[in-house]
Amino acid sequence: MFDCLHTDKLIAMVAEKNNVDLDVVVHQAVDSTNTWSLQQCKQGRSMPFACFAELQSQGRGRRGKRWQMAANSNIAMSLSWSFALSNIQLHQLPLSIAMAVVTTLEGIGLQHVQVKWPNDVLVQGKKIAGILIETQPVNDKEIAVVIGVGLNYIMPELKIRSELAGEEIFVEITDIYQELSNQAVGRQCDLTSVAAALLKNVIAAVQDYQSLTSSCLEIFRKNYDYCRDKCVDVIQDNQQVASGIAQGVNDNAELLVLIDGQQRVFNSAIVSVKAK
């Protein structure tokens, strides 16, 4: 059931869809696709380029959390893209990339896909993908943005351990194969095809980022906001926990939470949705 990524097919599919001459590197094993990509940007590698790993030994999530994967079980991808500093605001980029993941999953027939602010994609309430965006200065006019996406392809273990506000918890996850079966989609998708679709959709989101941020935000609000109207714990950067009712996001893609009768705004936090 395990598969391998085919570089030539990835490059060809991206060239046809996105009109981009993209350098694609597939590592048999790497510590972290984001770490490798940031190092390449620092060394002056021409952008854009993409990096995949069949085995990622020290994958990272937000705030330094570890994300591990067995060989050929997940799609670990990083896309490096250059943005001009003069006219770019990146606060909505995580949401745009999350919606690109949604498009990928719906494109292979999956339903009940949602986004948990700010960087998780869920299917039927279970985590199937996560996003990590990091930056590296290029010069006084450009910044390199490394967009990391981890997408569960076939996972032998459907719970992962995490830490939230100092407490160890289990996060229920799912994968593409499991959901194709659960939803009786009636077809399977090979690893390279899913990886290529993901890369094409992420590139499209970056290419259209400035022109489509408003429409992307409205689509998210209308159909894909997992947290809205739910009771949530918001774990802030200082590890303090605020509890309230999620009320969607504002035009800057910041989370709005009603706490003790007052609406508060969060632009960086981890959100835990409380069980009903």
C-alpha positions in Angstrom: 0.0 0.0 0.0 3.0 2.3 0.5 4.0 4.4 -2.5 6.8 6.7 -3.5 6.8 10.2 -4.9 7.8 10.6 -8.6 9.6 13.9 -9.2 9.1 14.1 -12.9 5.4 13.7 -12.6 5.2 16.4 -9.9 7.2 18.9 -12.1 5.1 18.2 -15.2 1.8 18.6 -13.5 2.8 21.9 -11.8 4.2 23.2 -15.1 0.9 22.4 -16.9 -1.4 23.8 -14.2 0.4 26.8 -12.7 2.6 27.9 -15.6 5.7 27.9 -13.3 9.1 26.5 -14.0 9.5 25.0 -10.5 12.4 23.1 -9.1 11.1 20.1 -7.1 13.4 18.2 -4.7 12.2 14.9 -3.2 14.3 13.7 -0.3 14.3 10.0 0.7 14.9 11.3 4.2 15.3 14.7 5.8 15.0 16.2 9.3 12.4 18.8 8.3 11.3 20.1 4.9 10.9 23.5 6.3 14.3 23.5 8.0 16.0 22.3 4.7 14.1 24.9 2.7 15.0 27.8 5.1 18.6 26.8 4.9 18.4 26.8 1.1 16.9 30.2 1.1 19.6 31.5 3.4 22.2 30.1 1.0 20.7 32.0 -1.9 18.8 29.2 -3.8 16.6 30.7 -6.6 12.9 30.7 -5.8 10.4 29.3 -6.2 11.2 25.7 -5.3 9.4 22.9 -3.5 10.7 20.2 -1.2 9.1 16.9 -0.4 10.3 14.2 2.0 9.4 10.5 2.0 10.7 10.3 5.6 10.8 13.3 7.9 12.6 12.7 11.2 12.3 16.0 13.0 9.1 17.6 11.5 7.9 20.7 13.2 4.6 22.3 13.9 3.8 25.7 15.3 5.7 26.8 18.5 8.3 24.1 18.0 6.0 21.1 18.4 7.3 17.8 17.0 5.5 16.1 14.1 6.7 12.7 13.2 5.9 10.4 10.3 6.6 6.9 9.1 8.2 6.5 5.7 5.7 7.1 2.7 2.8 7.5 5.1 2.3 11.3 4.9 2.9 14.1 2.4 5.5 16.4 3.9 5.9 19.4 1.6 7.4 22.9 1.7 7.1 25.5 -0.9 9.5 28.4 -0.9 8.3 31.6 -2.6 9.6 35.2 -2.8 7.4 38.1 -1.8 8.2 41.8 -2.2 8.3 43.5 1.1 6.8 46.8 -0.2 3.3 45.6 -0.8 2.6 42.3 1.0 0.7 41.5 4.1 1.0 37.9 5.2 -1.5 37.7 8.0 -4.1 36.0 5.8 -1.7 33.5 4.1 -2.2 30.6 6.6 -6.0 30.7 5.9 -5.4 30.9 2.2 -3.1 27.8 2.3 -5.6 26.0 4.5 -8.3 26.6 1.9 -5.9 25.2 -0.8 -5.7 22.0 1.3 -9.5 22.0 1.4 -9.6 22.2 -2.4 -7.2 19.3 -2.6 -9.2 17.1 -0.4 -12.5 18.0 -2.0 -10.9 17.4 -5.4 -10.4 13.7 -4.6 -14.0 13.4 -3.4 -13.9 14.0 0.3 -16.6 15.8 2.1 -17.1 17.4 5.6 -13.8 19.2 5.3 -13.2 22.2 7.7 -10.5 24.5 8.9 -9.7 24.9 12.6 -8.1 28.3 13.1 -5.3 29.1 12.5 -3.6 26.2 10.7 -5.3 22.8 11.0 -7.5 21.1 8.4 -10.1 18.6 9.6 -12.3 16.0 8.1 -15.4 15.1 10.1 -13.7 16.8 13.1 -10.5 14.8 12.9 -7.1 16.4 12.0 -5.9 15.5 8.5 -3.4 18.3 7.8 -1.4 21.0 9.5 0.4 24.1 8.1 3.6 25.9 9.3 4.6 29.1 7.6 8.1 30.6 8.2 10.1 33.5 6.7 13.7 34.2 5.8 14.9 37.6 4.8 16.5 37.7 1.3 17.5 41.4 1.0 16.0 44.8 1.8 13.3 44.3 -0.9 12.3 40.6 -0.7 11.4 38.0 1.8 11.4 34.3 1.4 8.2 32.6 2.7 8.4 28.9 3.4 5.0 27.2 3.4 5.1 23.8 5.1 2.1 21.4 4.8 1.8 18.0 6.4 -1.0 16.0 4.9 -1.9 12.5 6.3 -2.0 10.0 3.5 -2.1 6.7 5.2 -1.5 6.5 9.0 -1.1 3.3 10.9 -1.9 5.0 14.2 -4.9 7.3 14.3 -4.1 9.2 17.5 -1.1 11.4 18.2 0.3 12.7 21.5 0.6 16.4 22.0 1.0 18.9 24.7 -1.4 21.7 25.4 -0.8 24.2 28.2 1.6 21.8 29.9 -0.8 18.8 29.8 -0.4 15.8 27.6 -3.4 15.1 25.4 -4.3 12.8 22.6 -5.3 14.4 19.3 -7.6 12.3 17.1 -6.5 12.3 13.5 -7.5 10.7 10.2 -6.0 10.2 6.8 -7.0 10.2 3.1 -7.3 6.4 2.8 -9.4 6.1 5.9 -11.8 8.9 4.8 -12.1 7.6 1.3 -13.3 4.3 2.8 -15.5 6.0 5.5 -17.2 8.2 2.9 -17.5 5.4 0.3 -15.9 7.5 -2.3 -15.2 4.4 -4.3 -11.7 5.2 -5.5 -8.1 5.4 -4.2 -5.5 8.1 -5.0 -1.8 7.4 -5.4 0.6 9.4 -3.3 2.2 11.3 -6.2 -1.2 12.4 -7.6 -2.3 13.8 -4.2 1.0 15.5 -3.7 0.9 17.1 -7.1 -2.7 18.3 -6.5 -1.6 19.7 -3.2 1.4 21.5 -4.7 -0.7 22.9 -7.6 -3.3 24.3 -5.3 -0.8 25.8 -2.8 1.0 27.5 -5.7 -2.3 28.8 -7.1 -3.1 30.2 -3.6 0.2 32.0 -3.5 -0.1 33.3 -7.1 -3.5 34.7 -6.4 -2.9 35.7 -2.8 -3.2 39.4 -3.1 -6.2 39.5 -5.4 -8.3 36.7 -3.8 -7.8 37.1 0.0 -11.2 38.7 0.5 -13.1 36.1 -1.4 -11.1 33.3 0.3 -12.0 34.8 3.7 -15.7 34.9 2.8 -15.7 31.3 1.6 -14.0 30.2 4.8 -16.5 32.1 6.9 -19.5 30.7 5.1 -18.6 27.1 4.8 -15.4 26.0 6.5 -15.0 27.6 10.0 -14.8 24.7 12.4 -14.5 26.8 15.6 -17.4 29.3 15.0 -20.0 29.2 17.8 -18.2 26.5 19.7 -16.8 26.8 23.2 -13.0 27.0 23.0 -9.9 27.3 25.1 -7.4 29.7 23.6 -3.8 29.0 24.7 -1.8 32.2 24.2 1.9 32.7 23.6 2.5 33.2 27.4 0.7 29.9 28.0 -2.3 31.6 29.6 -5.6 30.1 28.7 -8.7 32.1 27.9 -12.1 30.4 27.5 -15.1 31.6 25.6 -17.2 31.2 22.5 -15.6 31.5 19.0 -17.3 34.1 16.9 -15.4 33.7 13.6 -12.6 35.8 12.2 -12.2 39.5 11.4 -10.9 40.9 8.0 -7.3 40.3 9.2 -8.1 36.6 9.7 -7.7 37.1 13.5 -9.8 35.0 15.8 -12.7 36.6 17.6 -13.8 35.1 20.9 -16.6 36.2 23.3 -15.1 36.0 26.8 -17.2 37.2 29.8 -19.4 39.3 27.6 -16.6 41.0 25.8 -15.2 40.2 22.3 -11.4 39.6 22.3 -9.1 39.4 19.3 -6.3 36.8 18.9 -3.7 36.8 16.1 -1.5 34.1 17.5 -2.7 31.2 19.7 -3.6 27.6 19.8 -7.2 26.7 20.0 -8.8 23.7 21.7 -12.5 23.1 21.0 -14.3 21.8 24.1 -16.3 18.6 23.9 -20.0 19.1 24.0 
